[in-house]
Amino acid sequence: MHAKSLRPYLYILPAFVFLFFFTYYPAGFAFYRSFFHWNTSFIQPEFAGLYNYRQLLQSRRFWQVVTNTVVYSFSFIAASVLLALFLATQIDRVKRGGSLYKAAFFYPTMIPMAAAAMIWMFMYLPDYGLINYYLRRLGFSSVGWLNDRSIALFSVTMVGIWKYTGYYMILFLAGLRNVPDELIDAAHIEGANGRQRLLKISLPLISSHLFFILIIAIINALEAVDQIYIMTQGGPSNSTNLIVYFIYQNGFRFWDMGLASALTALLVVSLLLIVSTLFLTLGRKVYYEV
Amino acid sequence: MKFERYVWLSYVLLTLLAVLMVVPLVFMFTTSVKTLGDILSLQFRWVPREFTVENFTRVLQIMPFARYLYNTASIVAMTFLVQSITISLAAYAFARLRFKGRDLLFFLFLVQLMIPATSIIIPNYQTIRTLGILNRRLAVGIVYFASAYGTFLMRQAFRAVPRDLEDTAKIDGCNGPRVIRHVLLPLTKPSLIAFAFVSGTFHWNNFFWPLLVTDTVRARTLTVGLAMLTQATESTPEITITMAAAVMITAPLFMLFIVFQKPFIESFAGAGALKG
């Protein structure tokens, strides 16, 4: 009898072991280590209280990274989610070529971000780049897409939008497929125009998809790092340094694991706070089909 | 019945945007078969002045491509194999068994979705080092051996299977794991294949974690090899060679995508099942 009541837990155990050692434990461990001096010169980590956090709060670099990450996240999320919704509604309308359009927008999901970043880096090159070539032909002067500190973050954001929009579009299309045609037709007969049909019928019906896509986009925004590593290394003058790259810099370039742990703890807490807040507020309002 | 006006406008907008989206892909292909002289002429041509495959042979000289390909393929396969075991066992418990703390445990699983592996590279690196598996392929995969997404997907799939089928199997003397293997999994193959597509794509393309835990040819993946390539060529990054390498590391997955376009896209759309 006793063995039987343990049985369900045995099924969960293998997955749980990996979850524990590579998700929960590291999150907790980063939090714990954030209270220590911990770098290569300290053989044994030494308790430091809030030292690492004080270091961060006083550092201009840290605040610049926070600002960059917030700006990147908002512009990336707004642009990719709205564009994805737009594309999905348009593809939903057309009768022919749907799968061709889908492939054209979705294929970046198949391209590794590392390769995508290389491609874009070369398209952004000041002299030999494709984009400046056309700008010059149109009579504009060349732009330092990745060299100009006031533009670099924008250039990096474009890569993220290009890479993820198609994926979000596919998720929106899955939602739109569940909206019954009769409902749309009925609204049409009642005289609702295209915008009303989208805002009053389709959108509320796919609100659970919209909510879910928003959550994925937030996570995708905050974990962005591949393109930074390849394209800019956080520069010029820190203008494209995002939170995960900053963690990497402190941990693996400056070997200050204590500071990197404090940053990790802040990132994990932010992720949990943002997602759970959304679940408790917006999440309760969205429509779930049964 | 869709009696829309201005559908032509949708076609125009979609075509325009689709062309823009495809530009980077065409740029990659065309640059990969150009000569460096063509690039340096400052005249951008969509069709190369002269075609060359030399960039590809150069990549094969500079980069141990076959080894990276082998590493990547085995990491993808290993990760999926272990995942398919952990997720189907857990999914079975969550779908079919009743036990104390089930909802809490399920919630704990979902927390993994909010803490992507990329956000906890520092502590995970320490764990990998402590385990003594730095620079091994296992280090790249092990972090992903449990998948909340996969567990959720398979739980949904198992729930849709009628219980009678399992009961018959149990009367015939099948225990839980055998029921999963011989009854549930064959019936939920589409879901497992969908997960294989999503997991495989993620791990084929994964970059930052493999970059951190590998530092020799022994365990490096294709994406890491690509990044090393530009660091190896100290001079101005050789655009043509790098793009040839990008074509080579992208090609296997991309061809798979072209052949299985529909199931591929459907698999990713399946992530929508996570809502609710």
Chai-1 contact restraints between the chains, C-beta under 6 A:
chainA,res_idxA,chainB,res_idxB,connection_type,confidence,min_distance_angstrom,max_distance_angstrom,comment,restraint_id
A,P8,B,A93,contact,1.0,0.0,6.0,A-B,restraint_1
A,P8,B,L97,contact,1.0,0.0,6.0,A-B,restraint_2
A,P8,B,F99,contact,1.0,0.0,6.0,A-B,restraint_3
A,Y11,B,L89,contact,1.0,0.0,6.0,A-B,restraint_4
A,Y11,B,Y92,contact,1.0,0.0,6.0,A-B,restraint_5
A,Y11,B,A93,contact,1.0,0.0,6.0,A-B,restraint_6
A,I12,B,A90,contact,1.0,0.0,6.0,A-B,restraint_7
A,I12,B,A93,contact,1.0,0.0,6.0,A-B,restraint_8
A,P14,B,T86,contact,1.0,0.0,6.0,A-B,restraint_9
A,P14,B,L89,contact,1.0,0.0,6.0,A-B,restraint_10
A,A15,B,T86,contact,1.0,0.0,6.0,A-B,restraint_11
A,A15,B,A90,contact,1.0,0.0,6.0,A-B,restraint_12
A,A15,B,A146,contact,1.0,0.0,6.0,A-B,restraint_13
A,F18,B,F145,contact,1.0,0.0,6.0,A-B,restraint_14
A,F18,B,A146,contact,1.0,0.0,6.0,A-B,restraint_15
A,L19,B,Q112,contact,1.0,0.0,6.0,A-B,restraint_16
A,L19,B,A146,contact,1.0,0.0,6.0,A-B,restraint_17
A,F22,B,V143,contact,1.0,0.0,6.0,A-B,restraint_18
A,T23,B,Q112,contact,1.0,0.0,6.0,A-B,restraint_19
A,T23,B,I115,contact,1.0,0.0,6.0,A-B,restraint_20
A,P26,B,I120,contact,1.0,0.0,6.0,A-B,restraint_21
A,P26,B,P123,contact,1.0,0.0,6.0,A-B,restraint_22
A,P26,B,N124,contact,1.0,0.0,6.0,A-B,restraint_23
A,A27,B,I115,contact,1.0,0.0,6.0,A-B,restraint_24
A,F29,B,P123,contact,1.0,0.0,6.0,A-B,restraint_25
A,A30,B,P123,contact,1.0,0.0,6.0,A-B,restraint_26
A,Q90,B,S10,contact,1.0,0.0,6.0,A-B,restraint_27
A,Q90,B,L14,contact,1.0,0.0,6.0,A-B,restraint_28
A,R93,B,E4,contact,1.0,0.0,6.0,A-B,restraint_29
A,R93,B,V7,contact,1.0,0.0,6.0,A-B,restraint_30
A,R93,B,S10,contact,1.0,0.0,6.0,A-B,restraint_31
A,V94,B,S10,contact,1.0,0.0,6.0,A-B,restraint_32
A,V94,B,Y11,contact,1.0,0.0,6.0,A-B,restraint_33
A,Y101,B,L14,contact,1.0,0.0,6.0,A-B,restraint_34
A,Y101,B,A18,contact,1.0,0.0,6.0,A-B,restraint_35
A,A103,B,Q261,contact,1.0,0.0,6.0,A-B,restraint_36
A,A104,B,A18,contact,1.0,0.0,6.0,A-B,restraint_37
A,A104,B,M21,contact,1.0,0.0,6.0,A-B,restraint_38
A,A104,B,V22,contact,1.0,0.0,6.0,A-B,restraint_39
A,F105,B,M21,contact,1.0,0.0,6.0,A-B,restraint_40
A,F106,B,I265,contact,1.0,0.0,6.0,A-B,restraint_41
A,M110,B,L253,contact,1.0,0.0,6.0,A-B,restraint_42
A,M110,B,F254,contact,1.0,0.0,6.0,A-B,restraint_43
A,M110,B,F257,contact,1.0,0.0,6.0,A-B,restraint_44
A,I111,B,T250,contact,1.0,0.0,6.0,A-B,restraint_45
A,P112,B,N205,contact,1.0,0.0,6.0,A-B,restraint_46
A,P112,B,T223,contact,1.0,0.0,6.0,A-B,restraint_47
A,A114,B,F207,contact,1.0,0.0,6.0,A-B,restraint_48
A,A114,B,T223,contact,1.0,0.0,6.0,A-B,restraint_49
A,A114,B,L226,contact,1.0,0.0,6.0,A-B,restraint_50
A,A114,B,A227,contact,1.0,0.0,6.0,A-B,restraint_51
A,A115,B,A246,contact,1.0,0.0,6.0,A-B,restraint_52
A,A115,B,T250,contact,1.0,0.0,6.0,A-B,restraint_53
A,M118,B,T242,contact,1.0,0.0,6.0,A-B,restraint_54
A,M118,B,A246,contact,1.0,0.0,6.0,A-B,restraint_55
A,I119,B,P24,contact,1.0,0.0,6.0,A-B,restraint_56
A,I119,B,M28,contact,1.0,0.0,6.0,A-B,restraint_57
A,F122,B,I239,contact,1.0,0.0,6.0,A-B,restraint_58
A,M123,B,F27,contact,1.0,0.0,6.0,A-B,restraint_59
A,Y128,B,I39,contact,1.0,0.0,6.0,A-B,restraint_60
A,L130,B,F27,contact,1.0,0.0,6.0,A-B,restraint_61
A,L130,B,F44,contact,1.0,0.0,6.0,A-B,restraint_62
A,Y133,B,F44,contact,1.0,0.0,6.0,A-B,restraint_63
A,I170,B,I265,contact,1.0,0.0,6.0,A-B,restraint_64
A,I170,B,F268,contact,1.0,0.0,6.0,A-B,restraint_65
A,I170,B,A269,contact,1.0,0.0,6.0,A-B,restraint_66
A,L171,B,G272,contact,1.0,0.0,6.0,A-B,restraint_67
A,A174,B,A269,contact,1.0,0.0,6.0,A-B,restraint_68
A,A174,B,G272,contact,1.0,0.0,6.0,A-B,restraint_69
A,D185,B,M1,contact,1.0,0.0,6.0,A-B,restraint_70
A,S208,B,K275,contact,1.0,0.0,6.0,A-B,restraint_71
A,S208,B,G276,contact,1.0,0.0,6.0,A-B,restraint_72
A,H209,B,G272,contact,1.0,0.0,6.0,A-B,restraint_73
A,F212,B,K275,contact,1.0,0.0,6.0,A-B,restraint_74
A,I219,B,P116,contact,1.0,0.0,6.0,A-B,restraint_75
A,E223,B,P116,contact,1.0,0.0,6.0,A-B,restraint_76
A,E223,B,T118,contact,1.0,0.0,6.0,A-B,restraint_77
A,E223,B,S119,contact,1.0,0.0,6.0,A-B,restraint_78
A,V225,B,F208,contact,1.0,0.0,6.0,A-B,restraint_79
A,D226,B,F207,contact,1.0,0.0,6.0,A-B,restraint_80
A,D226,B,F208,contact,1.0,0.0,6.0,A-B,restraint_81
A,V244,B,T118,contact,1.0,0.0,6.0,A-B,restraint_82
A,G251,B,I122,contact,1.0,0.0,6.0,A-B,restraint_83
A,A260,B,I122,contact,1.0,0.0,6.0,A-B,restraint_84
A,S261,B,I122,contact,1.0,0.0,6.0,A-B,restraint_85
A,T264,B,I122,contact,1.0,0.0,6.0,A-B,restraint_86
A,L267,B,S119,contact,1.0,0.0,6.0,A-B,restraint_87
A,V268,B,I115,contact,1.0,0.0,6.0,A-B,restraint_88
A,L271,B,M114,contact,1.0,0.0,6.0,A-B,restraint_89
A,L272,B,M114,contact,1.0,0.0,6.0,A-B,restraint_90
A,V275,B,M114,contact,1.0,0.0,6.0,A-B,restraint_91
A,Y288,B,G276,contact,1.0,0.0,6.0,A-B,restraint_92
